[in-house]
């Protein structure tokens, strides 16, 4: 088996040497159709756009992306060609939890918001959102959680996005990026979202970029 791997993925070289017959490493953006032509599998990150222009005529039958997001994979094309793919949900959940906690510590240090007296709205409470909840509990802040798919499947104490907009001093997004289905998240934070904020909250988008309409945010 020959595998092409993004050379910026940490800790992978030792494992790959034990698992695969032949491995070649390239920068993510530098992986070309010539590189993958005789490869059986790819292990990539978001820098590698896996679509027809990269894969046509290749032997590739499996792609793993070492990321939560997978919008750099042309899923329709992969499925049409019988190429199996997988992503890594939750792979950076702890890091995002630490990041949001650090943001709150900075806000407290600068005298902008005291997290202990704040209401924090978490939009998207999957692997990452749950890690954020755990990271913020020591502050003693009030936490409101919004996750329509989980609410539909599990019930529980989730709140609406309207409640988040009305009541939160800090709002942080941790959804996947989807354009289809019952709960699309593309431009979920749009002009209507920002226009309807009742307070003047700190806004954090730690999800995919396009979950936020940047022009509306500006």
N, C-alpha and C positions, 0 to 999 in steps of 0.2 A: 504494500500500500504506500502510495506517495501522497504526502500532505503538505499543503502550502499554509504557512502560519504568519500572522502579523507579528513582526519582531518586537512590538511594544507590549505584548501581553506578558505580565510578570509571572515568574516561577514555572513557565511551561516547558522550558527546554529539557530539563532532566526527565520529566514525565514523557515527553514526546519521543525522546531518544529510546526509552524502554518499550514504547507502544508501537511505533511505526517503523517500517523498513527504510523509508526515505523521507527526509524532511527538508524543506527549503524555507528560509525566512526572508521576508521583504517588508518594507514599510507599507502600512495599510493602503495609503493612497498610491503607492507605487506598484501594486499587484496588477499585472496586465493579462490580457487574454493569452499571450504567448506563455506566460509563467504557468497558467492553470491548464493548458491544453492537455497535458498527460497526467494531471493530478487526479486522485480519487476523491479527495476531500479538502475543504478549506476551513481554517479556524481564523476568524476575522474579528474586527471591531467595526465601529460606525464609519471609519475612513474608507472602507471598501464597499463600493456599490456593486452588489451582486445581481446582475441583470443579463439580458441577452447579449449586450455588447461585450461583456466579460466572459460569458459562459458558453456561447454558441460554438458547437464543434468540439467541446471539451469532454473529458471522461468523468467530470465531477458528478458524484451521486450523493454527496452529503456536505452540508454547510452548517457549522456551528458559529454563532456570534457570541463573543464573551461580553455581552451587554444585555441590559434589560430591553432596551428599545430595538426594534427590528425594521424600522421604516427604510433602512438602506438595503433591505432585501426585497426584490421584486417577487413577492409571494406567488402571484398569479403565474408568472413565468416559471418559477421553480416547480410549482405543482404540475403545470402543463408538461414539463420535461421529466417529471418523476424524480426530482431532486429533493431528498429529505432535508429538512432544516430544523434547527432548534435555537432558542435563545436562552438566557440565564436569568430568569426572574429572581429578584431579591439579591443578586450577586453583590450589589453595593449598598444594600439597605442600611447596614450599620454605619457606613461612611456618611450617608445622607443624614441619618439621625444625629451623628456627631456634628455635621455641618450646621444643621438648623439650631442645635443647642449652642454652637459657637456664635451664631448670629445673635441669638438672644443675649448671650453674655456680653457681646460687643454693644448691643443696644442699651443694656443696663449700665455698662461702663461709661458710655457717652451721655447717660442721663436722658435718653430718648424715651425708653419704656422700662418699667420695672416688671419683669416677667411674672413675679409673684402676684401682682395685682392685675394681670392682663388676661384677656380671653383670647385663646388661640384657636383658629379654625383650620382643621386639616382636611383638605379635599383630596380624596383617594386614600383609602386605608387598607391597602394590600400589604405585601411584604415590606415595602418601604415606609408607607404611612404608619404601620404598626411600630416600626423601629423608631420613628419620630415621636410617636406617643410615649414610648418607653423612655426616650431621651429627655423629654420635657417634664415628666411627672415630678422629678425632684425639685423643680422650681415652685411647685404648688399652684401653678396657673390653672385656670379653668380651660378645659379642652373640649371643643365641639368637633364631632367627626361626621364627615359627609361622604357617603359611598353608596350611590343608588343600586348598583348591582349586588353588593353584599346585603344591603337592606332588603332587597327583593328576595334574595335566597335565604337569608338568615333571620330577618327581623332585627331586633336589638335596639340600641339607643342612638342610632344615627339621626342626624338632623338634615333639613333641606338646605340647599345652597342659599336660599333666601334668608334663612336664619343666620348662616355664616356671614352674609353681606351686611346684615343688620347689627350683629352683636360683637364682631371680632375686632380686636386691636391689632392682631397679627393674623394674616391668612397665608397658608403655605400649601402649594399644589404638589401632589405626588401621584397623579394618574398616568396610565399609559396614554399613548397618542392613537386615537381611533377616529375614523371618519364615518364608519357604518355602525349598524346595530342600534339597539334601543337607547344607548347612552353614549353618543359620540362625544369625544373630548377635544376635537380640533377647534381652536379658538373658543374654548369653554370660557376663558376670561376674555370677553369681548367688550364692545362699547357699552352694551346693556349692563354687563357685570360691573364695570367701573363706574358708570353713571348712577347705579343703584346703591353704591356703598354709603352706609349711613354714618360711619365714623371716618377717620382719616388713617386707615390701617397701614402698617408695614406689609408689603406684598412680596412674597417669595415664590418664584416658580422654580422648583427643583425637579420638575417633570421635563418632558420633551419641550423644546422651545416653542413649537407651534401650538401647544395647548393655550398659549397666550397670543392674543392679537397685539403685536408690538405697537402698531400705530394707535390703537385704542389706549394702550398703556401710556404712551407718550402724551 
